[in-house]
Amino acid sequence: MNEIIENIKKRRSVRAYEAKPVPEDILMQIIDAGNSAPSGGNSQGWRFVVAEEEKFRKKLTKIAIPRYKKWMESAPENLKEMRKEVDAKTSDPIFYLAPAIVFVIGSGMSKDLDCPMVCQNIMLAARSLNIGSCWVFFGQLALNDPEIKKALELKDNERVYGPILLGYPEGGFPDSPPKKQPTVKII
């Protein structure tokens, strides 16, 4: 199988990480892959903030977890059930104690189209370098805190994509879940 397609098929969301930092040269390779994503008119309307400092990561978790619990109170029952298993495995059901959290911060007209491709590039590059990743929607729950906004230098016209967790998978990469056959119409 083509190695790029194989890497795409092997990429998995990792929700358990070793307490071991990702070396800076590997982080920069991953960020560079994200930065190589296509953008409308080559606008490249994104920037990156990587949170590695334990104190900052703990602050993110401290802010996000109560908001997550409140959000889950009104979540659909199937989501509550699905999250029970995830939540039982960790003290941090948002950032999973990942040693690096990447905030892809987009601005400009095409940010909603371009930045998701940046994120996918980051996750695929991470997998190719044996680094686990996970796009965490619930990570957004910490972003309206004034101290977090200030640390990220988040402007009113910017939006965070992800955040994306990075780290060495504890116990290896998860198995591939079954995928449904695609629905395809060729005209």
SULFEN-V630947 format. One record per pair of residues at least 12 apart in sequence whose ideal C-beta (glycine too) atoms are under 8 Angstrom apart, sorted by the first residue. I is the first residue (numbers start at 1). J is the second residue. D is the distance in Angstrom with one decimal. If there is no record, write none. Layout:
I_J_D / I_J_D
This chain:
7_124_6.0 / 7_127_5.7 / 7_128_5.0 / 8_124_6.4 / 9_176_7.1 / 10_127_6.1 / 10_173_7.1 / 10_176_7.3 / 11_123_5.9 / 11_124_5.9 / 11_127_4.4 / 11_133_7.6 / 12_127_7.7 / 12_132_7.6 / 12_173_5.3 / 12_174_4.7 / 12_175_7.8 / 12_176_6.7 / 13_133_7.4 / 13_134_4.4 / 13_135_7.3 / 13_174_7.4 / 14_96_7.8 / 14_132_2.9 / 14_133_6.3 / 14_134_5.4 / 14_165_7.3 / 14_167_7.3 / 14_169_4.6 / 14_173_6.7 / 14_174_6.8 / 15_86_6.4 / 15_89_7.3 / 15_90_7.1 / 15_96_4.8 / 15_134_5.9 / 16_89_6.9 / 16_90_7.0 / 16_96_6.4 / 16_169_6.8 / 16_170_4.1 / 16_171_6.5 / 17_96_6.1 / 17_97_5.9 / 17_98_4.8 / 17_99_6.2 / 17_132_6.4 / 17_165_7.3 / 17_167_3.5 / 17_168_6.3 / 17_169_6.7 / 17_170_5.6 / 18_99_7.8 / 18_167_6.5 / 18_168_4.3 / 18_169_7.4 / 18_170_5.1 / 19_97_7.1 / 19_99_6.9 / 20_99_6.5 / 20_167_7.3 / 20_168_5.4 / 21_52_6.5 / 21_99_5.0 / 21_100_7.3 / 22_99_6.1 / 22_100_5.1 / 22_131_5.9 / 22_166_5.5 / 22_167_6.1 / 22_168_7.3 / 26_129_5.6 / 26_131_6.5 / 27_50_6.3 / 27_100_6.4 / 27_166_7.1 / 29_125_6.6 / 29_129_6.5 / 30_102_7.8 / 30_122_5.6 / 30_125_4.7 / 30_126_5.2 / 30_129_6.8 / 30_131_6.8 / 30_166_6.7 / 31_48_5.4 / 31_50_7.3 / 31_102_7.3 / 31_122_7.2 / 32_125_8.0 / 33_121_4.8 / 33_122_6.4 / 33_124_7.3 / 33_125_3.3 / 34_46_7.9 / 34_48_7.0 / 34_102_7.8 / 34_104_6.7 / 34_118_4.5 / 34_119_7.1 / 34_121_4.8 / 34_122_4.1 / 34_125_7.1 / 35_48_7.7 / 35_118_7.3 / 36_121_6.4 / 37_114_6.6 / 37_117_4.2 / 37_118_4.3 / 37_120_7.6 / 37_121_4.8 / 38_114_7.1 / 38_117_6.1 / 39_110_6.3 / 39_114_4.2 / 39_117_7.9 / 40_109_7.0 / 40_110_3.6 / 40_113_6.4 / 40_114_6.3 / 41_110_7.5 / 43_108_5.5 / 43_109_7.4 / 43_110_6.1 / 43_114_7.3 / 44_114_7.8 / 45_106_5.6 / 45_107_5.1 / 45_108_3.2 / 45_109_7.6 / 45_110_6.4 / 45_111_5.2 / 45_114_6.3 / 45_115_7.8 / 46_104_5.7 / 46_105_6.4 / 46_106_4.8 / 46_107_7.6 / 46_111_7.1 / 46_114_6.8 / 46_115_5.5 / 46_118_5.5 / 46_161_7.9 / 47_105_5.1 / 48_102_6.2 / 48_103_6.9 / 48_104_6.2 / 48_105_7.1 / 49_102_7.5 / 49_103_4.3 / 49_105_6.5 / 49_151_7.9 / 49_152_5.2 / 49_153_7.6 / 50_100_5.8 / 50_101_7.2 / 50_102_5.4 / 50_103_7.6 / 51_100_7.1 / 51_101_4.3 / 51_102_7.9 / 51_103_7.1 / 51_163_8.0 / 52_99_6.5 / 52_100_5.3 / 52_101_8.0 / 56_151_6.6 / 57_95_6.4 / 57_98_7.7 / 57_101_6.3 / 59_147_7.3 / 59_148_7.4 / 60_94_7.5 / 60_95_6.2 / 60_101_7.0 / 60_139_7.4 / 60_142_4.7 / 60_148_6.8 / 61_92_5.1 / 61_94_5.9 / 61_95_5.6 / 61_142_7.9 / 63_141_7.4 / 63_142_4.2 / 63_145_5.0 / 63_148_6.6 / 64_94_4.4 / 64_95_7.4 / 64_138_6.5 / 64_139_6.7 / 64_141_4.4 / 64_142_4.2 / 65_92_7.5 / 65_93_7.3 / 65_94_6.2 / 67_141_4.1 / 67_142_7.4 / 68_93_6.7 / 68_94_5.8 / 68_138_5.4 / 68_141_5.7 / 71_138_7.8 / 71_141_6.9 / 93_138_7.5 / 94_136_6.4 / 94_138_4.9 / 94_139_6.0 / 94_141_7.0 / 94_142_7.7 / 95_136_6.6 / 95_139_6.4 / 95_163_7.9 / 95_165_6.2 / 96_134_6.8 / 96_136_7.8 / 96_165_6.1 / 98_134_7.4 / 98_165_3.6 / 98_166_6.3 / 98_167_4.6 / 99_166_7.3 / 99_167_4.5 / 99_168_7.9 / 100_165_7.2 / 100_166_4.2 / 100_167_6.2 / 101_139_7.1 / 101_163_5.0 / 101_164_7.3 / 101_165_5.8 / 101_166_7.5 / 102_122_6.3 / 102_162_6.3 / 102_163_6.1 / 102_164_4.5 / 102_165_7.8 / 102_166_6.2 / 103_152_5.9 / 103_160_5.2 / 103_161_8.0 / 103_162_6.4 / 103_163_5.0 / 104_118_5.2 / 104_119_5.5 / 104_122_7.2 / 104_160_7.1 / 104_161_4.2 / 104_162_5.5 / 104_163_7.7 / 104_164_7.0 / 105_152_6.8 / 105_154_6.7 / 105_158_5.2 / 105_159_7.3 / 105_160_5.6 / 105_161_7.5 / 106_118_7.8 / 106_158_6.6 / 106_159_5.5 / 106_160_8.0 / 106_161_5.9 / 107_155_7.1 / 107_157_5.3 / 107_158_4.7 / 107_159_7.6 / 111_159_6.1 / 111_161_8.0 / 112_159_7.7 / 115_159_7.6 / 115_161_4.1 / 116_161_6.4 / 118_161_7.0 / 119_135_6.1 / 119_161_5.4 / 119_162_5.5 / 119_164_5.9 / 122_164_5.6 / 122_166_8.0 / 123_135_6.8 / 123_164_6.4 / 126_166_5.7 / 127_173_7.9 / 130_168_7.6 / 131_166_5.5 / 131_167_6.8 / 131_168_6.7 / 132_165_7.7 / 132_166_7.2 / 132_167_5.8 / 132_168_6.6 / 132_169_3.8 / 132_173_6.5 / 133_164_5.7 / 133_165_6.2 / 133_166_5.5 / 134_164_7.0 / 134_165_4.6 / 135_162_5.3 / 135_163_7.8 / 135_164_5.4 / 136_162_6.8 / 136_163_5.9 / 136_164_7.4 / 136_165_6.0 / 139_162_6.6 / 139_163_4.2 / 139_165_8.0 / 140_160_6.7 / 140_163_7.8 / 143_160_5.6
